[in-house]
């Protein structure tokens, strides 16, 4: 079993003083920060040093910035969120340092909340309700310690899912930190505090510890599946920058190589939000596999919970191991052999073996029954009774295996994998998008004098009838029970999340079209024969619409908002002075 250890909670209370306005030093202002560590927070919440003590358990030795406080209650309970300092058996009796990525959940407890708000690991924007922890764990033989090993983790805590950037940063920081300790972290935080903010679409040069890391911040406008942009803005930098091809995309082929023959089944399990356990030999392998799995649905947003490194000290341990209720829609990454017994009731378990040479091929060719996963030496494989709705894509497997024999670069294999998964997901989503678009009211039905018409409800049976002539078979060569797959998908958190997002976008579009119709109407003529009460009611509604348009950033042109604002000013100017004072500029 794992030794108790880790950063049991990073449900961090921000004791940092808030900036009063964007111009007062906010990272978004683009200028210098008026407060200490003001620009650091655009990238990192904090940096923690976590040590493991046999008697005391985990202990947070150090937190930077100094004014970012982890209270005793948050560090030790009562609802710890995540462990970031593995025990000795998590890595084996090594003497070097390892790193892994760990998802830190920030205080969402109900499954209903999670289905609507959990972020995809490829999300490019900060999420206020979640933390990601990037961990470098060092274990060194030390005879002065009871257990015989010095154990400590360096943890970068951020709301940004920039896996490659923060792991590269750890590789630079951690060795220096373990050599020089506290002064190193202070210097690093000071350097990061000078970084420009992570603006989507921009290529940035980020200096730290004598190295310049060059990254391009992903944007929602990026075309799915497109090649990363070529490095820019070299600016004759000395030393030459460390260029990261992608700030957040994993090496999919390296992650999925041991499970290529199960890729189709895993894609369906993730699509349907099925509970899945990944049993891996190390936290690094666990983390990478979970993040790779949850990213394989792009561009569909993965709306279930996921824990790249889950331990027996996590607050949901009892909930996930109980047999009195069905497991929730969550992907768990674990390393402790203890979970083989405690999670046997979970319907889908992926057991990974030890890492092999790049040229090795996976041996297992069949899905295994859960009943066979009883002993600690259970063989690697996918243990499930799930039957896929779609047939396996043998052409893809042959292409990837051919690439292995020809020793093609891993990035080329990853590009092939990513393109296949993207096309598969798009083939599944396009019919849904087309049907959803048909529910939108016609633009000619939108008039300035009435509320916009409602979006028609999503009727599952009506949608399924469209598949015969406009289904995935038009863009995907895979055969199988597409109708059955859609029926199961309708019961998943991923459908709920997709539908809510699309419905919200359509509502915003309707509001924008309504504002446009209002801006083109002859409002002065309409108000001539209306009572004072009706005119005041119109003004209040128009003011509310303008506020909503700006707050929700509706897809409406600025000139439309300007015209509506002029209408409001003209109407208000025609009212008695007492009403003008009430309805004047807000």
C-alpha positions as CSV (number, residue, x, y, z in Angstrom):
1,X,0.0,0.0,0.0
2,X,1.0,3.6,-0.5
3,X,2.4,5.4,2.4
4,X,0.3,8.3,3.5
5,X,1.6,11.5,1.9
6,X,0.9,14.3,-0.4
7,X,-0.5,17.7,-0.6
8,X,-3.9,16.7,0.8
9,X,-5.6,19.9,-0.1
10,X,-5.2,22.8,-2.4
11,X,-8.6,24.2,-1.9
12,X,-6.7,27.4,-1.6
13,X,-8.0,30.5,0.0
14,X,-6.7,33.5,-1.8
15,X,-5.4,35.9,0.8
16,X,-3.8,37.9,-1.9
17,X,-5.1,41.4,-2.2
18,X,-7.4,42.0,-5.1
19,X,-6.8,44.6,-7.8
20,X,-9.5,47.2,-7.9
21,X,-9.4,47.7,-11.7
22,X,-7.7,46.3,-14.9
23,X,-5.6,49.5,-15.1
24,X,-4.3,49.0,-11.6
25,X,-2.0,46.2,-12.3
26,X,-4.2,43.4,-13.5
27,X,-2.4,40.9,-15.8
28,X,-5.0,41.8,-18.5
29,X,-3.9,45.4,-18.5
30,X,-0.7,44.4,-20.1
31,X,1.4,46.9,-18.1
32,X,3.4,46.6,-15.0
33,X,1.8,45.3,-11.8
34,X,1.1,47.8,-9.1
35,X,1.1,45.1,-6.5
36,X,3.7,42.4,-5.6
37,X,3.1,39.2,-7.6
38,X,0.3,40.8,-9.6
39,X,1.4,39.3,-12.9
40,X,2.4,36.0,-11.5
41,X,-1.2,35.1,-10.8
42,X,-1.9,35.2,-14.6
43,X,0.2,32.0,-14.8
44,X,0.4,30.5,-11.3
45,X,-1.7,30.5,-8.2
46,X,1.3,29.4,-6.0
47,X,4.3,27.2,-5.8
48,X,4.5,24.7,-2.9
49,X,7.2,22.5,-1.4
50,X,5.6,19.4,0.1
51,X,7.5,17.0,2.3
52,X,6.6,13.5,3.6
53,X,7.1,12.6,7.2
54,X,6.5,9.0,8.4
55,X,4.9,10.2,11.6
56,X,3.3,13.4,10.6
57,X,2.3,12.6,7.1
58,X,2.3,15.3,4.5
59,X,3.5,18.8,5.4
60,X,3.6,22.0,3.3
61,X,7.0,23.4,4.0
62,X,6.8,26.4,1.8
63,X,4.4,28.4,-0.3
64,X,5.2,31.2,-2.7
65,X,4.1,34.0,-3.1
66,X,4.5,34.5,0.7
67,X,1.0,36.1,1.0
68,X,-0.8,33.2,-0.5
69,X,-2.0,31.3,2.5
70,X,-2.9,27.6,3.0
71,X,-4.7,27.3,6.3
72,X,-4.1,24.3,8.6
73,X,-7.7,23.2,7.9
74,X,-7.2,23.3,4.2
75,X,-3.9,21.4,4.3
76,X,-5.0,18.6,6.6
77,X,-8.8,18.4,6.0
78,X,-11.6,17.9,6.7
79,X,-12.1,17.4,2.9
80,X,-8.7,17.1,1.4
81,X,-8.6,17.4,-2.4
82,X,-5.5,15.7,-3.8
83,X,-2.2,14.1,-2.8
84,X,0.8,15.3,-4.6
85,X,3.6,13.6,-2.7
86,X,3.6,9.9,-3.4
87,X,4.8,7.3,-0.9
88,X,8.0,5.3,-1.6
89,X,6.3,2.5,-3.4
90,X,4.6,4.8,-5.9
91,X,7.9,5.1,-7.9
92,X,9.9,2.2,-6.6
93,X,13.3,2.5,-4.9
94,X,14.8,5.0,-7.2
95,X,17.0,7.9,-6.3
96,X,16.3,10.5,-8.9
97,X,13.4,12.9,-9.5
98,X,10.2,12.2,-11.4
99,X,7.4,14.5,-12.5
100,X,3.7,14.0,-13.1
101,X,0.6,16.1,-13.7
102,X,-2.2,16.0,-11.2
103,X,-5.7,17.5,-11.4
104,X,-6.6,19.5,-8.3
105,X,-10.3,19.8,-7.9
106,X,-11.5,23.0,-6.2
107,X,-14.6,22.5,-4.2
108,X,-17.2,21.0,-6.5
109,X,-18.8,18.1,-4.8
110,X,-22.1,17.2,-6.5
111,X,-22.2,15.2,-9.6
112,X,-24.8,17.6,-11.1
113,X,-22.4,20.5,-10.7
114,X,-19.5,18.6,-12.1
115,X,-21.4,17.6,-15.3
116,X,-21.9,21.2,-16.2
117,X,-18.6,22.8,-15.2
118,X,-15.7,20.4,-15.4
119,X,-13.1,21.6,-17.9
120,X,-11.6,19.7,-20.7
121,X,-7.8,19.4,-20.4
122,X,-7.5,21.2,-23.7
123,X,-9.4,24.2,-22.5
124,X,-7.3,27.2,-23.2
125,X,-8.8,29.6,-20.6
126,X,-8.6,29.9,-16.8
127,X,-11.4,28.2,-14.9
128,X,-12.2,29.7,-11.5
129,X,-13.4,26.5,-9.9
130,X,-10.5,24.1,-10.7
131,X,-6.8,23.8,-10.1
132,X,-4.2,21.8,-11.9
133,X,-1.1,20.7,-10.0
134,X,2.2,19.9,-11.8
135,X,4.4,17.9,-9.5
136,X,8.1,17.0,-9.5
137,X,8.7,14.3,-6.9
138,X,12.2,13.5,-5.6
139,X,13.1,10.4,-3.6
140,X,16.7,9.9,-2.4
141,X,18.2,7.3,-0.1
142,X,18.8,8.8,3.3
143,X,19.8,6.5,6.2
144,X,19.0,9.3,8.8
145,X,15.3,8.9,7.9
146,X,13.3,6.0,9.4
147,X,11.9,4.8,6.1
148,X,15.3,5.2,4.5
149,X,14.3,7.8,1.9
150,X,14.2,11.6,1.7
151,X,10.9,12.4,-0.1
152,X,9.7,15.8,-1.3
153,X,7.6,17.3,-4.0
154,X,7.7,20.6,-5.8
155,X,4.2,21.6,-6.9
156,X,3.1,24.3,-9.4
157,X,-0.5,25.2,-8.9
158,X,-2.4,26.8,-11.8
159,X,-5.8,27.2,-13.3
160,X,-4.3,26.8,-16.7
161,X,-4.1,23.3,-18.3
162,X,-0.7,24.0,-20.0
163,X,0.8,20.6,-19.3
164,X,3.9,20.9,-21.5
165,X,4.8,24.4,-20.3
166,X,4.6,23.6,-16.6
167,X,6.3,20.3,-16.9
168,X,9.2,21.9,-18.8
169,X,9.3,24.6,-16.2
170,X,9.5,22.0,-13.4
171,X,12.4,20.3,-15.2
172,X,14.3,23.6,-15.0
173,X,13.2,24.7,-11.5
174,X,13.1,21.5,-9.5
175,X,16.8,20.4,-9.6
176,X,17.9,23.9,-8.8
177,X,15.4,24.1,-5.9
178,X,16.5,20.8,-4.3
179,X,20.1,22.2,-4.4
180,X,19.5,25.8,-3.2
181,X,16.0,25.6,-1.6
182,X,14.0,28.7,-0.7
183,X,16.1,31.5,-2.5
184,X,15.6,29.6,-5.8
185,X,11.7,29.8,-5.6
186,X,11.8,33.4,-4.7
187,X,14.0,34.2,-7.8
188,X,11.8,32.1,-10.1
189,X,8.5,33.7,-8.9
190,X,10.1,37.1,-9.4
191,X,11.0,36.2,-13.0
192,X,7.5,34.8,-13.8
193,X,6.0,37.9,-12.2
194,X,7.6,39.8,-15.2
195,X,6.1,37.5,-17.9
196,X,3.5,39.0,-20.2
197,X,0.0,37.7,-19.8
198,X,-1.1,34.6,-21.7
199,X,-3.1,36.2,-24.5
200,X,-4.7,33.6,-26.8
201,X,-3.1,33.5,-30.2
202,X,0.1,35.2,-29.2
203,X,3.7,33.7,-29.3
204,X,5.5,34.6,-26.1
205,X,9.1,34.4,-25.0
206,X,9.2,33.5,-21.3
207,X,12.7,33.9,-19.6
208,X,13.4,31.8,-16.5
209,X,16.7,30.7,-14.9
210,X,18.8,31.7,-17.9
211,X,16.5,29.9,-20.4
212,X,13.9,31.4,-22.7
213,X,10.9,29.2,-23.2
214,X,9.0,30.1,-26.4
215,X,5.3,29.2,-26.5
216,X,2.2,30.0,-28.5
217,X,-0.9,30.4,-26.4
218,X,-3.7,28.4,-28.0
219,X,-6.9,30.2,-29.1
220,X,-10.5,29.1,-29.6
221,X,-10.1,30.4,-33.2
222,X,-7.4,27.8,-33.9
223,X,-8.6,25.3,-36.5
224,X,-9.0,21.8,-35.0
225,X,-6.3,19.4,-36.1
226,X,-4.1,22.1,-37.7
227,X,-0.4,22.0,-37.3
228,X,1.2,24.2,-34.6
229,X,2.3,27.6,-35.8
230,X,6.0,28.0,-36.6
231,X,8.1,29.8,-34.0
232,X,8.0,33.5,-34.3
233,X,9.6,36.6,-32.7
234,X,13.0,35.1,-32.2
235,X,14.3,38.6,-31.7
236,X,18.0,37.4,-31.8
237,X,17.5,35.9,-28.3
238,X,20.6,34.7,-26.5
239,X,20.5,31.9,-25.5
240,X,18.4,30.3,-28.2
241,X,14.9,29.7,-26.9
242,X,13.5,26.4,-25.8
243,X,10.6,26.1,-28.3
244,X,7.6,24.1,-27.2
245,X,5.6,22.9,-30.3
246,X,2.5,22.8,-28.2
247,X,1.8,24.3,-24.8
248,X,-0.9,21.7,-23.9
249,X,-1.1,18.8,-26.4
250,X,0.3,15.5,-25.2
251,X,2.2,12.9,-27.3
252,X,-0.9,10.9,-28.0
253,X,1.0,8.0,-29.7
254,X,3.4,7.5,-26.8
255,X,0.4,7.5,-24.4
256,X,-1.9,5.2,-26.4
257,X,0.8,2.8,-27.9
258,X,0.2,0.2,-25.2
259,X,-3.6,0.3,-25.8
260,X,-3.9,0.9,-29.6
261,X,-6.1,-2.2,-30.1
262,X,-8.6,-0.8,-27.5
263,X,-8.7,2.7,-28.8
264,X,-12.2,2.4,-30.4
265,X,-13.6,1.0,-27.1
266,X,-11.9,3.7,-25.0
267,X,-13.2,6.5,-27.3
268,X,-16.8,5.2,-26.9
269,X,-16.4,4.9,-23.1
270,X,-15.1,8.5,-22.8
271,X,-17.9,9.7,-25.2
272,X,-20.6,8.0,-23.0
273,X,-19.1,9.3,-19.8
274,X,-18.6,5.8,-18.4
275,X,-16.7,5.3,-15.1
276,X,-13.2,4.2,-16.0
277,X,-10.2,3.4,-13.8
278,X,-6.6,3.6,-15.2
279,X,-4.2,1.4,-13.2
280,X,-0.7,2.5,-14.0
281,X,2.8,1.7,-12.7
282,X,3.6,5.3,-11.8
283,X,1.9,8.7,-11.2
284,X,3.5,10.0,-14.4
285,X,2.0,7.2,-16.5
286,X,-1.3,7.5,-14.7
287,X,-1.5,11.3,-15.3
288,X,-0.6,11.2,-18.9
289,X,-3.0,8.4,-19.8
290,X,-5.9,10.1,-18.1
291,X,-5.2,13.4,-19.7
292,X,-4.7,11.8,-23.1
293,X,-8.1,9.9,-22.8
294,X,-10.0,13.0,-21.8
295,X,-8.5,15.0,-24.7
296,X,-9.4,12.4,-27.4
297,X,-13.0,13.7,-27.7
298,X,-11.9,17.1,-29.1
299,X,-13.5,19.3,-30.3
300,X,-16.3,17.9,-28.1
301,X,-15.9,19.2,-24.5
302,X,-15.3,16.4,-21.9
303,X,-17.9,17.3,-19.2
304,X,-17.2,14.6,-16.6
305,X,-14.8,14.6,-13.7
306,X,-11.2,13.3,-14.1
307,X,-8.4,12.6,-11.6
308,X,-5.0,12.0,-13.3
309,X,-3.6,10.8,-10.0
310,X,-6.0,9.6,-7.3
311,X,-4.9,8.2,-4.0
312,X,-6.3,6.6,-0.9
313,X,-6.0,10.0,0.9
314,X,-8.4,11.8,-1.5
315,X,-11.6,13.1,0.0
316,X,-13.7,11.1,-2.4
317,X,-12.0,7.8,-1.6
318,X,-15.0,6.4,0.4
319,X,-17.5,7.6,-2.2
320,X,-15.6,5.9,-5.1
321,X,-14.9,2.6,-3.3
322,X,-18.3,2.0,-1.8
323,X,-20.4,-0.8,-3.4
324,X,-23.7,0.6,-2.2
325,X,-24.1,2.9,-5.2
326,X,-23.0,2.9,-8.9
327,X,-19.6,4.6,-9.6
328,X,-19.9,8.2,-10.8
329,X,-18.9,9.5,-14.3
330,X,-15.2,9.9,-13.6
331,X,-11.9,8.8,-15.0
332,X,-9.6,7.8,-12.2
333,X,-5.8,7.4,-12.5
334,X,-4.3,5.2,-9.7
335,X,-1.0,3.5,-9.0
336,X,-1.7,1.7,-5.6
337,X,-2.3,-2.1,-6.1
338,X,-4.8,-1.8,-3.2
339,X,-7.3,-0.4,-5.8
340,X,-7.4,-3.7,-7.6
341,X,-9.5,-5.0,-4.9
342,X,-11.4,-1.9,-3.8
343,X,-12.4,-0.9,-7.3
344,X,-13.4,-4.3,-8.6
345,X,-17.0,-3.2,-8.8
346,X,-16.2,-0.5,-11.3
347,X,-17.4,-1.5,-14.8
348,X,-14.3,-0.6,-16.8
349,X,-10.7,-0.9,-15.7
350,X,-7.6,-0.3,-17.9
351,X,-4.5,-1.9,-16.5
352,X,-1.2,-0.6,-17.9
353,X,2.1,-2.5,-17.8
354,X,5.6,-1.2,-17.2
355,X,7.0,1.1,-19.8
356,X,8.7,-0.7,-22.7
357,X,11.0,0.3,-25.5
358,X,9.4,2.4,-28.2
359,X,9.5,-0.4,-30.8
360,X,7.5,-2.9,-28.6
361,X,4.0,-3.8,-29.7
362,X,1.1,-4.5,-27.3
363,X,0.6,-8.3,-26.8
364,X,-3.0,-8.4,-25.7
365,X,-5.6,-8.6,-28.4
366,X,-8.8,-9.3,-26.6
367,X,-10.9,-7.4,-24.0
368,X,-10.7,-9.2,-20.6
369,X,-13.5,-10.0,-18.2
370,X,-13.6,-8.1,-14.9
371,X,-13.7,-11.4,-13.0
372,X,-10.1,-12.0,-14.0
373,X,-8.8,-8.8,-12.3
374,X,-8.4,-10.3,-8.9
375,X,-4.7,-10.6,-8.2
376,X,-1.9,-8.1,-8.0
377,X,-0.1,-9.7,-10.9
378,X,-3.1,-9.3,-13.3
379,X,-1.9,-8.8,-16.8
380,X,-2.2,-5.4,-18.6
381,X,-5.3,-5.0,-20.7
382,X,-8.9,-3.6,-20.7
383,X,-11.1,-5.3,-18.3
384,X,-14.8,-4.7,-19.1
385,X,-18.0,-6.3,-20.3
386,X,-18.7,-3.4,-22.6
387,X,-19.5,-4.2,-26.3
388,X,-18.6,-1.4,-28.7
389,X,-21.4,0.0,-30.9
390,X,-18.9,0.6,-33.8
391,X,-16.6,-1.7,-35.5
392,X,-12.8,-1.4,-34.9
393,X,-10.9,0.7,-37.5
394,X,-8.4,-1.9,-38.7
395,X,-7.0,0.5,-41.3
396,X,-5.8,2.9,-38.6
397,X,-4.2,0.1,-36.5
398,X,-2.3,-1.1,-39.6
399,X,-1.1,2.4,-40.4
400,X,0.2,2.9,-36.9
401,X,1.9,-0.5,-36.7
402,X,3.4,0.2,-40.1
403,X,4.7,3.4,-38.7
404,X,6.3,1.6,-35.8
405,X,8.1,-0.9,-38.1
406,X,9.4,2.0,-40.2
407,X,10.4,3.9,-37.0
408,X,8.4,7.0,-37.9
409,X,8.8,9.9,-35.5
410,X,6.3,9.9,-32.6
411,X,5.0,13.3,-33.5
412,X,4.0,12.0,-37.0
413,X,2.2,9.0,-35.4
414,X,0.5,11.4,-32.9
415,X,-0.7,13.6,-35.7
416,X,-2.2,10.6,-37.4
417,X,-3.9,9.5,-34.2
418,X,-5.2,13.0,-33.4
419,X,-6.6,13.4,-36.9
420,X,-8.4,10.1,-36.7
421,X,-10.0,10.9,-33.4
422,X,-10.9,14.4,-34.5
423,X,-12.6,13.1,-37.7
424,X,-14.4,10.4,-35.7
425,X,-15.7,12.9,-33.1
426,X,-16.7,15.4,-35.8
427,X,-18.6,12.7,-37.8
428,X,-20.5,12.0,-34.6
429,X,-21.2,15.7,-33.7
430,X,-22.0,17.1,-37.1
431,X,-25.5,15.5,-37.4
432,X,-26.3,16.8,-33.9
433,X,-25.1,20.3,-34.9
434,X,-27.2,20.3,-38.1
435,X,-30.3,19.2,-36.2
436,X,-29.7,21.7,-33.4
437,X,-29.4,24.5,-36.1
438,X,-32.8,23.4,-37.4
439,X,-34.4,24.3,-34.1
440,X,-33.5,27.9,-34.4
441,X,-36.4,30.2,-35.3
442,X,-36.3,31.9,-38.7
443,X,-34.8,35.3,-38.8
444,X,-37.9,36.8,-40.4
445,X,-39.9,35.7,-37.3
446,X,-37.9,38.1,-35.2
447,X,-39.6,41.5,-34.8
448,X,-38.6,44.5,-32.8
449,X,-42.0,44.8,-31.0
450,X,-42.2,41.3,-29.5
451,X,-39.9,39.1,-27.5
452,X,-37.8,36.8,-29.7
453,X,-39.4,33.4,-30.5
454,X,-38.3,30.4,-28.5
455,X,-35.8,27.8,-29.6
456,X,-37.8,24.6,-30.4
457,X,-37.1,21.7,-28.0
458,X,-34.6,18.9,-28.8
459,X,-36.7,15.8,-29.7
460,X,-34.4,12.7,-29.6
461,X,-36.7,10.6,-31.8
462,X,-36.9,13.3,-34.4
463,X,-33.2,13.6,-34.5
464,X,-32.7,9.8,-34.9
465,X,-35.0,9.9,-37.9
466,X,-32.6,12.3,-39.6
467,X,-29.7,9.9,-39.4
468,X,-30.8,7.8,-42.4
469,X,-30.1,10.6,-44.8
470,X,-27.8,12.9,-42.8
471,X,-26.0,10.6,-40.4
472,X,-22.3,9.9,-39.6
473,X,-22.1,7.4,-42.5
474,X,-21.7,10.4,-44.8
475,X,-18.3,11.4,-43.4
476,X,-17.1,8.3,-41.5
477,X,-16.2,4.8,-43.0
478,X,-16.9,3.0,-39.7
479,X,-19.9,0.7,-39.6
480,X,-22.0,-0.2,-36.6
481,X,-24.9,0.7,-34.5
482,X,-24.7,4.5,-34.7
483,X,-28.4,4.9,-33.5
484,X,-27.6,2.8,-30.4
485,X,-24.5,4.9,-29.7
486,X,-26.6,8.2,-29.9
487,X,-29.3,6.8,-27.6
488,X,-26.7,6.0,-25.0
489,X,-24.9,9.3,-25.5
490,X,-28.2,11.1,-24.7
491,X,-28.0,9.8,-21.2
492,X,-24.4,11.0,-20.6
493,X,-23.0,14.2,-19.0
494,X,-21.2,15.0,-22.3
495,X,-24.5,15.3,-24.1
496,X,-25.9,17.5,-21.3
497,X,-22.9,19.7,-21.4
498,X,-22.9,20.0,-25.2
499,X,-26.6,20.7,-25.4
500,X,-26.4,23.4,-22.6
501,X,-23.5,25.2,-24.4
502,X,-25.1,25.1,-27.8
503,X,-28.5,26.2,-26.4
504,X,-26.8,29.1,-24.6
505,X,-25.0,30.1,-27.8
506,X,-28.2,30.0,-29.8
507,X,-30.0,32.1,-27.2
508,X,-27.3,34.7,-27.4
509,X,-27.6,34.7,-31.2
510,X,-31.4,35.3,-30.9
511,X,-30.8,38.2,-28.5
512,X,-28.2,39.7,-31.0
513,X,-30.7,39.4,-33.9
514,X,-33.4,41.0,-31.8
515,X,-31.2,43.9,-31.0
516,X,-30.3,44.3,-34.7
517,X,-34.0,44.3,-35.6
518,X,-34.6,47.0,-32.9
519,X,-31.8,49.1,-34.2
520,X,-33.3,49.1,-37.7
521,X,-36.9,49.9,-36.5
522,X,-38.6,53.3,-36.4
523,X,-38.9,53.5,-32.7
524,X,-39.8,57.2,-32.7
525,X,-42.9,56.4,-34.8
526,X,-43.9,53.6,-32.4
527,X,-43.7,55.7,-29.2
528,X,-45.9,58.5,-30.6
529,X,-49.3,57.0,-29.6
530,X,-48.0,55.1,-26.5
531,X,-48.7,56.0,-22.9
532,X,-46.0,57.3,-20.6
533,X,-46.0,53.9,-18.8
534,X,-45.5,52.0,-22.0
535,X,-42.6,54.3,-23.1
536,X,-40.8,53.9,-19.7
537,X,-41.3,50.2,-19.9
538,X,-39.7,50.2,-23.4
539,X,-36.7,52.2,-22.2
540,X,-36.1,49.9,-19.2
541,X,-36.2,46.8,-21.4
542,X,-33.8,48.4,-24.0
543,X,-31.4,49.4,-21.2
544,X,-31.5,45.9,-19.8
545,X,-30.8,44.4,-23.3
546,X,-27.8,46.7,-23.8
547,X,-26.4,45.7,-20.4
548,X,-26.9,42.0,-21.2
549,X,-25.3,42.4,-24.6
550,X,-22.1,43.8,-23.1
551,X,-21.9,41.6,-20.0
552,X,-22.5,38.4,-22.0
553,X,-20.5,39.6,-25.0
554,X,-23.3,38.8,-27.5
555,X,-22.3,38.4,-31.1
556,X,-23.6,41.8,-32.1
557,X,-21.9,44.7,-33.9
558,X,-20.8,47.7,-31.9
559,X,-22.7,50.0,-34.4
560,X,-26.0,48.2,-33.5
561,X,-25.4,48.8,-29.8
562,X,-24.6,52.4,-30.6
563,X,-27.8,53.0,-32.5
564,X,-29.9,51.4,-29.8
565,X,-28.2,53.6,-27.3
566,X,-29.0,56.7,-29.3
567,X,-32.7,55.6,-29.5
568,X,-32.8,55.3,-25.7
569,X,-31.3,58.7,-25.3
570,X,-33.8,60.3,-27.8
571,X,-36.8,58.7,-26.1
572,X,-35.6,59.6,-22.6
573,X,-35.1,63.2,-23.8
574,X,-38.7,63.4,-24.7
575,X,-40.0,62.5,-21.3
576,X,-40.7,64.8,-18.3
577,X,-37.6,65.9,-16.3
578,X,-38.4,63.8,-13.3
579,X,-38.4,60.6,-15.4
580,X,-35.3,61.8,-17.3
581,X,-33.4,61.9,-14.0
582,X,-34.5,58.3,-13.2
583,X,-33.9,56.9,-16.7
584,X,-30.8,58.9,-17.5
585,X,-27.3,57.4,-18.2
586,X,-26.8,54.4,-15.9
